[in-house]
Amino acid sequence: MGLERLTFIDLPAHEGDGGFDHAGVHGATGHCYVAHTANDAVDVIDLTAARYVGSITGLAAVAGALVDDASGLVFTSNRGENTVGIIEVGSTPVVTKVEVGLRPNGLAYDPGRRRLLVAHVGDPAIAGSRTVSIVDVESRRRVLDVPVPGRTRWTVFDPQADAFHVNIADPAQIVVVDAGNPVALRRHVDVPHAGPHGLDIDVAQRRIISACDAGVLVALHADTGAVLHTAPLSGAPDVIFLNRALRRVYVAIADPGVIDVFDSSSFKRLETVTTEPGAHTIAFDERRNMVCAFLPESHRAALYVDRASAGG
């Protein structure tokens, strides 16, 4: 067996344009935090109870939510006001905002140094706006900006390499930022397909997995950049997550509205699960092997559990 749909969870209707975007899960509570871009809010869902809890508002054009389980912090990229939000998990969340660069998007967290990397979309008409920022979470301030060669997409932290990996849409690259000394890029890694978008990392196996706009899933060696695997997708992807325990990769594809599920070792496609047209973002709860797909047309979340066994 594979992804089994458990239920749907109703979410607030869209107040404007934009639908849903990146989401993260706080494993200890089972709460999922999803960017509801259309509402300038982060919606909170209790995955264990399969219910909508409430919304954290005042986050202009929020593009992503990242959760650090150990610290109980939620980070948001607020693209409409060029800030990131720092929120402590709890019943009455308080948002602290830090100014960053132009149109923040991707987020990755270095828990040892308590540093957040913020990757910006920027504006091609504004010189020097294609950057990543480093935010010191302890002091709640931006400490550094690093230029990158193009529009960023998602980003991940690699504790073994002590580095951040950042997808660049064009030129098709992954840039590597030294976490300990981020004043310059450590290296550029060419991606052999257009538009690197969704990104995740298998730290133990030293693989970076990138889903590209060209409709291809690519695995690269995290240290050398060598291409290890490629596989065709059902369409242009967005958010991806790696299930390390079950060795699965979940890829959200808005058109036609599916989740492609791959074996992360062989890159064989195992199944394609129908969601809804426009559903380009998912969340993954690794403690419970749950996947949550966000459905923009019906303003719902579809909750799945992965019934697969490891290696089979």
C-alpha positions as CSV (number, residue, x, y, z in Angstrom):
1,M,0.0,0.0,0.0
2,G,0.9,3.6,-0.3
3,L,-0.8,7.0,0.4
4,E,-4.2,6.4,1.9
5,R,-6.5,9.4,2.2
6,L,-7.9,9.7,5.7
7,T,-10.1,12.8,5.5
8,F,-10.5,16.4,4.3
9,I,-10.1,19.4,6.7
10,D,-11.9,22.6,5.8
11,L,-9.8,25.7,5.9
12,P,-10.8,29.4,5.7
13,A,-11.8,30.6,2.2
14,H,-9.4,32.8,0.3
15,E,-9.8,36.5,0.9
16,G,-7.5,37.4,-2.1
17,D,-5.2,35.9,-4.7
18,G,-2.5,33.4,-4.0
19,G,-3.9,30.2,-2.4
20,F,-1.6,28.2,-0.2
21,D,2.2,27.8,-0.2
22,H,5.0,26.1,1.8
23,A,4.1,24.4,5.1
24,G,5.9,22.7,8.0
25,V,4.9,20.4,10.9
26,H,5.8,20.6,14.6
27,G,6.2,16.9,15.3
28,A,5.7,17.0,19.1
29,T,2.2,18.6,18.8
30,G,1.3,17.3,15.4
31,H,0.4,20.8,14.4
32,C,0.9,21.8,10.7
33,Y,1.6,25.5,9.8
34,V,0.7,26.3,6.2
35,A,1.2,29.7,4.5
36,H,-2.2,30.9,3.4
37,T,-0.9,33.5,1.0
38,A,-4.4,34.6,-0.1
39,N,-5.2,35.5,3.5
40,D,-1.9,37.0,4.6
41,A,-1.9,34.3,7.3
42,V,-0.6,31.0,8.5
43,D,-3.3,28.4,9.0
44,V,-2.7,25.9,11.9
45,I,-4.0,22.4,11.6
46,D,-4.0,19.6,14.2
47,L,-3.1,16.6,12.1
48,T,-3.8,14.1,14.9
49,A,-7.3,15.4,15.5
50,A,-7.8,16.3,11.8
51,R,-9.1,19.7,12.5
52,Y,-8.4,23.4,11.8
53,V,-7.1,25.1,14.9
54,G,-6.9,28.8,13.9
55,S,-4.8,31.3,11.9
56,I,-1.9,33.6,12.6
57,T,-2.7,36.8,10.7
58,G,-0.8,39.9,9.6
59,L,1.8,38.2,7.5
60,A,1.6,40.0,4.2
61,A,1.7,37.6,1.1
62,V,3.3,34.9,3.3
63,A,5.1,32.5,1.0
64,G,6.4,29.8,3.3
65,A,6.4,28.4,6.8
66,L,9.4,26.4,8.2
67,V,9.2,24.6,11.6
68,D,12.1,23.7,13.9
69,D,10.9,20.9,16.1
70,A,13.6,21.2,18.8
71,S,13.2,24.9,19.5
72,G,9.5,25.0,18.9
73,L,9.9,27.9,16.5
74,V,8.0,28.6,13.3
75,F,9.6,30.9,10.7
76,T,7.6,32.6,7.9
77,S,8.7,34.4,4.7
78,N,6.4,37.4,4.3
79,R,6.9,38.3,0.7
80,G,4.6,41.3,0.7
81,E,6.5,43.2,3.4
82,N,10.1,41.9,3.0
83,T,10.2,40.4,6.5
84,V,10.5,37.1,8.1
85,G,8.3,36.1,11.1
86,I,9.6,34.3,14.1
87,I,6.8,32.6,16.1
88,E,7.0,30.4,19.2
89,V,4.7,27.3,19.0
90,G,1.8,27.8,21.5
91,S,-1.8,28.5,22.0
92,T,-1.3,32.3,21.8
93,P,1.4,32.8,19.2
94,V,3.3,36.1,19.1
95,V,5.0,37.1,15.9
96,T,8.4,38.9,15.9
97,K,9.3,40.3,12.5
98,V,12.8,40.9,11.1
99,E,13.4,43.0,7.9
100,V,15.2,41.1,5.2
101,G,15.7,41.4,1.4
102,L,13.3,41.8,-1.5
103,R,10.5,39.3,-1.6
104,P,11.7,36.5,0.8
105,N,10.7,33.0,-0.1
106,G,12.8,30.0,0.8
107,L,13.8,29.3,4.5
108,A,16.4,27.0,6.1
109,Y,17.6,26.9,9.7
110,D,21.0,26.1,11.3
111,P,20.0,25.1,14.9
112,G,23.5,25.0,16.2
113,R,24.2,28.7,15.5
114,R,20.5,29.6,15.7
115,R,20.8,31.2,12.2
116,L,18.0,31.4,9.6
117,L,18.9,31.6,5.9
118,V,16.3,33.5,3.9
119,A,16.3,33.2,0.1
120,H,14.8,36.1,-1.8
121,V,13.0,36.1,-5.2
122,G,14.2,39.7,-5.8
123,D,13.4,41.8,-8.8
124,P,15.4,41.5,-12.0
125,A,14.9,45.3,-12.5
126,I,16.6,46.1,-9.2
127,A,20.3,45.5,-9.2
128,G,21.6,43.4,-6.3
129,S,18.2,42.2,-5.2
130,R,18.9,38.6,-5.8
131,T,20.4,37.6,-2.5
132,V,20.1,35.4,0.6
133,S,20.1,36.9,4.1
134,I,21.3,35.4,7.3
135,V,19.2,36.2,10.4
136,D,20.5,35.8,13.9
137,V,17.4,34.2,15.6
138,E,18.7,34.9,19.2
139,S,19.0,38.7,18.6
140,R,16.2,38.8,16.0
141,R,18.3,40.8,13.5
142,R,19.6,40.4,10.0
143,V,23.4,40.1,10.1
144,L,24.5,39.5,6.5
145,D,23.4,39.5,2.8
146,V,25.0,37.3,0.2
147,P,24.5,37.9,-3.6
148,V,23.4,34.9,-5.7
149,P,23.3,34.5,-9.5
150,G,19.5,34.4,-10.0
151,R,16.0,33.9,-8.6
152,T,16.0,31.6,-5.6
153,R,13.5,28.8,-4.9
154,W,13.6,26.6,-1.8
155,T,16.7,25.9,0.4
156,V,17.8,23.3,3.0
157,F,20.4,23.1,5.7
158,D,23.0,20.3,5.6
159,P,24.4,19.6,9.1
160,Q,27.1,17.2,7.8
161,A,28.5,19.7,5.3
162,D,27.8,22.6,7.6
163,A,26.2,24.4,4.7
164,F,23.0,25.7,3.1
165,H,21.9,24.5,-0.3
166,V,19.8,27.0,-2.3
167,N,17.9,26.3,-5.5
168,I,18.4,28.9,-8.3
169,A,15.8,28.9,-11.0
170,D,17.9,30.5,-13.7
171,P,20.7,29.7,-14.3
172,A,19.7,26.2,-13.2
173,Q,22.0,25.8,-10.2
174,I,22.2,24.9,-6.6
175,V,24.5,27.3,-4.7
176,V,26.2,26.2,-1.5
177,V,26.5,28.7,1.3
178,D,29.0,28.0,4.1
179,A,27.0,28.1,7.3
180,G,30.0,29.0,9.5
181,N,31.4,31.7,7.1
182,P,28.6,32.8,4.8
183,V,30.2,35.9,3.4
184,A,30.7,34.2,0.0
185,L,29.3,31.2,-1.8
186,R,31.2,27.9,-1.3
187,R,30.4,26.6,-4.8
188,H,27.9,26.5,-7.6
189,V,26.4,23.1,-8.7
190,D,24.9,22.9,-12.2
191,V,21.5,21.2,-12.4
192,P,21.0,19.5,-15.7
193,H,17.3,20.5,-16.1
194,A,15.5,23.9,-16.2
195,G,14.0,25.5,-13.1
196,P,15.2,23.8,-9.9
197,H,12.2,24.3,-7.6
198,G,11.3,22.0,-4.7
199,L,14.3,20.8,-2.6
200,D,15.1,18.3,0.1
201,I,18.2,16.5,1.4
202,D,19.1,13.0,2.5
203,V,21.9,13.8,4.9
204,A,22.9,10.3,5.6
205,Q,23.1,9.2,2.0
206,R,24.6,12.5,0.9
207,R,22.0,13.3,-1.7
208,I,20.2,16.5,-2.7
209,I,16.9,15.9,-4.3
210,S,15.6,18.7,-6.6
211,A,12.3,18.8,-8.5
212,C,12.7,20.9,-11.7
213,D,10.2,23.0,-13.7
214,A,11.2,20.9,-16.7
215,G,9.2,18.0,-15.2
216,V,12.2,16.1,-13.9
217,L,13.2,14.9,-10.5
218,V,17.0,14.9,-10.0
219,A,19.2,13.5,-7.3
220,L,22.7,15.1,-6.9
221,H,25.6,14.1,-4.7
222,A,25.5,16.6,-1.9
223,D,29.3,17.0,-1.8
224,T,30.4,16.6,-5.4
225,G,27.3,17.7,-7.4
226,A,27.4,14.5,-9.5
227,V,24.1,13.5,-11.0
228,L,23.0,10.3,-9.3
229,H,19.4,9.8,-10.6
230,T,16.8,11.4,-12.8
231,A,13.1,10.6,-13.3
232,P,10.2,12.1,-15.2
233,L,7.4,13.8,-13.3
234,S,3.7,14.1,-14.1
235,G,4.2,17.9,-14.7
236,A,5.9,20.9,-13.4
237,P,6.5,20.4,-9.6
238,D,6.7,22.7,-6.6
239,V,7.1,21.4,-3.0
240,I,8.8,18.1,-2.3
241,F,9.5,16.1,0.9
242,L,11.7,13.1,1.6
243,N,10.4,10.4,3.9
244,R,13.6,9.0,5.2
245,A,12.1,6.1,7.2
246,L,10.1,4.7,4.3
247,R,12.5,5.8,1.6
248,R,9.8,7.8,-0.3
249,V,9.8,11.2,-2.1
250,Y,6.6,13.1,-2.4
251,V,6.3,15.7,-5.2
252,A,3.4,18.1,-5.4
253,I,2.3,19.0,-9.0
254,A,-0.3,21.6,-9.6
255,D,-1.2,20.6,-13.1
256,P,-3.0,18.2,-13.3
257,G,-3.2,18.2,-9.5
258,V,-1.4,15.1,-8.2
259,I,1.3,13.9,-5.8
260,D,4.0,11.7,-7.5
261,V,5.5,9.2,-5.1
262,F,9.0,7.8,-5.8
263,D,11.2,5.2,-4.2
264,S,14.1,7.4,-3.0
265,S,16.7,4.8,-3.6
266,S,15.8,3.6,-7.1
267,F,13.9,6.7,-8.3
268,K,11.1,4.4,-9.5
269,R,7.7,6.1,-9.5
270,L,5.5,4.1,-7.1
271,E,2.2,5.8,-7.5
272,T,0.5,9.0,-8.5
273,V,-2.2,10.3,-6.2
274,T,-4.9,12.7,-7.4
275,T,-5.3,15.8,-5.3
276,E,-6.9,18.9,-7.0
277,P,-6.0,21.2,-9.9
278,G,-3.7,23.9,-8.6
279,A,-2.6,21.9,-5.5
280,H,1.1,22.7,-5.6
281,T,2.1,22.4,-2.0
282,I,2.2,19.7,0.7
283,A,3.4,19.2,4.2
284,F,5.0,16.0,5.7
285,D,4.8,14.8,9.3
286,E,7.7,12.4,9.6
287,R,6.7,11.1,13.1
288,R,3.3,9.9,11.8
289,N,4.1,9.3,8.1
290,M,1.4,11.7,7.2
291,V,1.2,13.9,4.1
292,C,-1.1,16.9,3.9
293,A,-2.0,18.4,0.5
294,F,-3.5,21.9,0.3
295,L,-6.4,22.3,-2.1
296,P,-6.9,25.9,-3.4
297,E,-10.1,25.4,-5.2
298,S,-12.1,23.8,-2.3
299,H,-10.2,25.6,0.5
300,R,-9.3,22.3,2.2
301,A,-6.5,20.1,3.2
302,A,-6.4,16.5,2.2
303,L,-4.8,14.3,4.9
304,Y,-3.0,11.1,3.9
305,V,-1.1,8.4,5.8
306,D,1.6,6.4,4.0
307,R,0.9,2.7,4.7
308,A,4.0,1.5,2.9
309,S,6.6,-0.6,4.7
310,A,10.3,0.5,4.6
311,G,11.9,-0.9,1.4
312,G,8.7,-2.3,0.0
